Amino acid sequence: MDRVLSARIDEKVAVLLDALSRKQHKSKKRILEEALRGYAERGGDESPLDVLKETWGAWDRRESAAATVREARSAFRSSLARRSR
């Protein structure tokens, strides 16, 4: 499904987008999508994406997995207790 996006861009970039669209016989949407996908594949800064580096904080926890499970279960139980009153 397509989503409408609004962004302010420099006038020279808008002119370039128009010119590319006409020259390549592609819609502006298609040019932008291809450019963004290419940029993402390169990692944005010409270096490959390092998934571990990018997600490290999401899964590197100080407490053990068992402690995390106990805390989650405790929160769940207290939530149920509040609802059943």
C-alpha positions as CSV (number, residue, x, y, z in Angstrom):
1,M,0.0,0.0,0.0
2,D,1.3,3.4,-0.9
3,R,1.7,6.1,1.7
4,V,1.8,9.9,1.2
5,L,5.0,11.6,2.3
6,S,5.6,15.3,2.4
7,A,9.1,16.8,2.7
8,R,10.6,20.1,1.8
9,I,13.5,19.8,-0.6
10,D,15.9,22.3,-2.2
11,E,14.7,23.8,-5.5
12,K,17.7,22.4,-7.4
13,V,16.9,18.9,-6.1
14,A,13.3,19.3,-7.3
15,V,14.5,20.4,-10.7
16,L,16.9,17.4,-10.8
17,L,14.1,15.0,-9.9
18,D,11.9,16.4,-12.7
19,A,14.7,16.1,-15.2
20,L,15.6,12.5,-14.1
21,S,11.9,11.6,-14.3
22,R,11.6,12.8,-17.9
23,K,15.0,11.5,-19.0
24,Q,14.5,8.0,-17.6
25,H,10.8,7.8,-18.4
26,K,10.1,6.9,-14.7
27,S,7.8,8.4,-12.2
28,K,9.2,10.6,-9.5
29,K,8.0,8.1,-7.0
30,R,9.9,5.3,-8.6
31,I,13.1,7.3,-8.8
32,L,12.9,8.2,-5.1
33,E,12.1,4.6,-4.1
34,E,15.0,3.3,-6.1
35,A,17.4,5.9,-4.7
36,L,16.4,5.3,-1.1
37,R,16.7,1.5,-1.5
38,G,20.1,1.9,-3.1
39,Y,21.2,4.2,-0.3
40,A,20.0,1.8,2.4
41,E,21.8,-1.2,0.7
42,R,25.0,0.8,0.8
43,G,24.4,1.6,4.5
44,G,24.0,5.3,3.8
45,D,27.7,6.1,4.3
46,E,29.2,3.7,1.8
47,S,29.8,1.1,4.5
48,P,27.8,-2.2,4.8
49,L,25.2,-2.3,7.5
50,D,26.4,-4.1,10.7
51,V,23.3,-5.6,12.2
52,L,25.0,-6.5,15.5
53,K,26.3,-3.0,15.9
54,E,22.9,-1.4,15.0
55,T,20.9,-3.6,17.3
56,W,23.3,-4.3,20.2
57,G,21.4,-2.4,22.9
58,A,18.2,-4.2,22.0
59,W,19.4,-7.6,23.0
60,D,22.5,-7.1,25.2
61,R,20.9,-7.1,28.7
62,R,22.7,-6.9,32.0
63,E,20.3,-9.2,33.8
64,S,20.0,-12.9,32.9
65,A,17.2,-14.2,30.7
66,A,15.6,-15.9,33.8
67,A,15.5,-12.5,35.6
68,T,13.9,-10.9,32.6
69,V,11.3,-13.6,32.5
70,R,10.6,-13.3,36.2
71,E,10.1,-9.6,35.9
72,A,7.8,-9.9,32.9
73,R,5.7,-12.6,34.6
74,S,5.5,-10.5,37.8
75,A,4.3,-7.5,35.7
76,F,1.8,-9.6,33.9
77,R,0.4,-11.1,37.1
78,S,0.0,-7.7,38.8
79,S,-1.8,-6.5,35.7
80,L,-4.2,-9.4,35.9
81,A,-4.8,-8.8,39.6
82,R,-5.7,-5.2,38.9
83,R,-8.2,-6.2,36.2
84,S,-9.9,-8.9,38.3
85,R,-10.8,-6.6,41.2
